[in-house]
Amino acid sequence: MMTSHYAPKIGIALHAVLFGIIIGFLPATVAAKELPPKVAAVQKFLLDQDYPEVFGEQHYRIKVEDAIVADIDDDGKEEVLLLVKPHYRQSPTILFFKVSKNMKVTRVMEGLAPGPLVPISGDYLDSHTLGMGIDLTVAGMENDIEKRKQAVSIALKEMGGVVEYRNFIHTDGRTGKPPVYIDMTHLKAPKNATCEAFEFSTVDAMQVGSKDDGSGNYLLALVGKELYVYKIKKITADGFLQKTLAIKKAK
């Protein structure tokens, strides 16, 4: 497995063996002098064309904690993975980008927010306070995946940001293209069916690793003392991640 790892801010050194996946989180002191070409292309794309947190006329400069170039879905083409510090608490902390041979960049619609839901810290903005966030209940559809998919599809067409929970869907009016989608249905359903009382966890580090059995690459995200292990089976044409998730204690 060939990956290119650039860590401008992460200062964590950790080695782990999980499900036979050998991984190592690299300290920031080994950061390269120049960005890998595909990471540089993504950086330019974010600055010049698209950022996933545009509300009205307000644009932000992205804060990148880490970047990895790897074939995360094992399709023979490398993607760029960014670990970012978002401005809004309904935004993903891990973003995916496709980069063509001629360095054309496309942001993948679905991002990730590994970790449990945590109490509000006051460190993030909230789309609701802008009057651009709506929480839609999905009463009676908690266990009906197909009906939830239909609700998500409608929300993505009407709004720019969607976070899907088991018992409600957060939507907001961000204007980046494509929309932003986060799947949080692996979590226990939030009690009040709104996102007013929590935010996403801070991801301490991420890495890509592989197993010796030939099953391909895995994305690992360290959150506190837990490792979130994602197997990205496919990135669909419309930007969804076909994935599995396992959560284990970090060693």
N, C-alpha and C positions, 0 to 999 in steps of 0.2 A: 504494500500500500504506500503510495506516494502522497504526502501532504506537505503543504507549506504553511508554516505557523508564524504568525507575527503578533507579538504581545506587547503593545506599547505601554500598558498601565498595570496589568496583572502582575503581582509580586508573589504569587503562591507557588511553592514547589511541592508536588504531590505525586506519588507513584501508587498505582493500585492494580490489583488483578481481580477482575470481576467477570464471571461467566467465561473465563479464559481470555478475556479482552485485556491486552497489555497496553496501558496508556501511561503517559507522563505529562503533567502540566509543567510547562517551561517557565522559569523565572523571567521577569521583564528585563533583566540585565543582558540577555542575549538577543535583544531586539535588533533586527537588521537596520543598516543605515538607510536603505531605500526600501520602499514598499514593493512587494512582489507585483508584477505587471497587472495581474487581474485584480488585486486589491486596490491598486492605484486607479484602475478603470472604474471600480465601484465607488471609490472616493469622489472622483470627478463627476460621476453620474449623480451622486447624492447632492453635491454642491450645485451642479448646473441644471439638473432636470427634475429629480424626484426625491422627496423626503416623506416618509410615512406619517408625519405628524404636522400636517398643514391644516390649520383651522382658519378659515377666512383669509386674511392677508398676512397672517403671522407665520413666518418661516423660522426654523431653528437650525443651528449648526449641530450636526450629530456628534455625540461623544462616544467614540469607539473604545471599548475596553480590550478587545481582542479580535483577531481575524484569522481564519483558517481557510486555505484553499485545499479542497478534497472532493473526491467523487463520492458524495454522501449517499446517493441513491443507487450506486453501482451500475450506472448506465453507460460507463465509459467516458463521461464528460465531467470535468471538474466544476464544482460550484464554489462560491465564496460565502462563507458563514461569518456573520458579524455578531459579536457580543456587544450590546450597546446599553447605555444608560438613557432611558427614554425621559421625556419631559412630562408625559401624561401617564397616569396610573392605569389606563386601559390600553397601553401599548406593549407590544412584544419586547422581550429582552434579547431574543436571538432572531436575526433576520437571515434570509437566504437570497442569493442572487445567482442568476445564470449569466455566463459571459461567453459570447460566441468567439470563433476563431479571429474575427476582425474586431474583437473587443467591444462589441455591442452588448450593453448590460440590460438585463430585465430583472426587476424585483419579483420574487415569488410572493403571491398574495398571502399565504399562510405563514405566520411566524410562531414562535414558541415563547412560553413564559414558565419555565420550570420552577418547581418549588410550591410550597403551600401558600394559601392566602394569608396575609399577615395584617395586623392593625395598621391604620393609616398613620404615616410618619410625619406628614406635612411637607415632605420633600418633593412631591409631585403635584402637577396641575390636574384638574379634573374637568373633563368635557362637559359634565353636567352644569358646572358653574358658569360656563359660557352660553348655556341655553342650547347646546348642541348635542346633549346626551339623553338617551331614552332607554329605560329598562323595560323590556317586553316580557310579560309572564307567558309561560308555555304550559299552563295548568292542564293536566290530563295527557300531556305529551312527553312526560319525563322518560318513559320507557319505550316510546315510539320513535325509533331512530329516523324512519322515513319521513314522518310528519315534521320532525325537527329540521331535517335537511331541507324540506320545502320552505319552512319559516326562515332558515338561514339564507337560502337562495333569494327570497324576496327582500330580506333585509340588506343583502349585499348589493342588490340592484338599486335600492332606494337610498342607501346610506353609504358612507365611506369607510366605516369601521364597525366590525362585528366581533363580539366575544361571546362564545356559546358556552353556557353552563347547563347543568342538568335540568334546572327548573326555571331559568329565564335566559333571555338574550339581551346583552347590552349592545346598543347601536349608537353611533355618533356621526356627526357631519363633517368629518375630515375630508379633504379634497384631493389627496394624493392619488395617483394611478399606478397600479391597480388598487382596489380597496385593500384593507388590512383585516385579516381574519385570524382569530386565536381560538383554539379548541381547548376548553377547560372542563370537558365533560368527564374526565377521569377523576375529578375531585368530588367530594361529598357535596351535595346541593347546599348552597348558602342559605342560611335560615330564613332571611327576610326577602329572598328573591330580588334583591337589588345589590348594586356594588357600592353602596354608600358607606359601608363600614370597613372596607378592606382595600388592600392594594396587592400587587404581585411581589414575590420575593426578589431579593437581590441575588443574582447569580455570581458566585465567587470566581468561577473559572469554567472553561469548556475545552474539550479536546475530542479528536476523532481517533478511534481505535478499531482494530479488527481482530477476528478470531482465527485460529489455525484451521478451523474446519471448513473454511472457504465460504462462510455465510455472508461475507461482505463487511462493509464498514458500519460503525455505530457512532452516534453522537453522544457524548457524556457531558453532563452539566453538573458541577459541584454546587450544591446549595446547603450551606451549613455543614452538617455531618451526613448528608445524604447525597447519593449519586443518582441522577435521573438519566437512564440509559434509553435512548431512542434508536429504534431501527427504522430508517426511512426507506420503505420498500419502493416508493415511486413518488415523483412529483408530477401530478396530473397536468394536462394541458391548460386547465383553468386555474391552476395554482394551489391546489390542495395537496397536503402531505398525506400519503397513505403510510401509516406508521403504527408501531407498537411502542409501548412504554413499560419499563420495569424500574422500580425504585428500590434501592438497596442502601444499606449503611456504608459509608465510605470507610476504607481501611487505612 
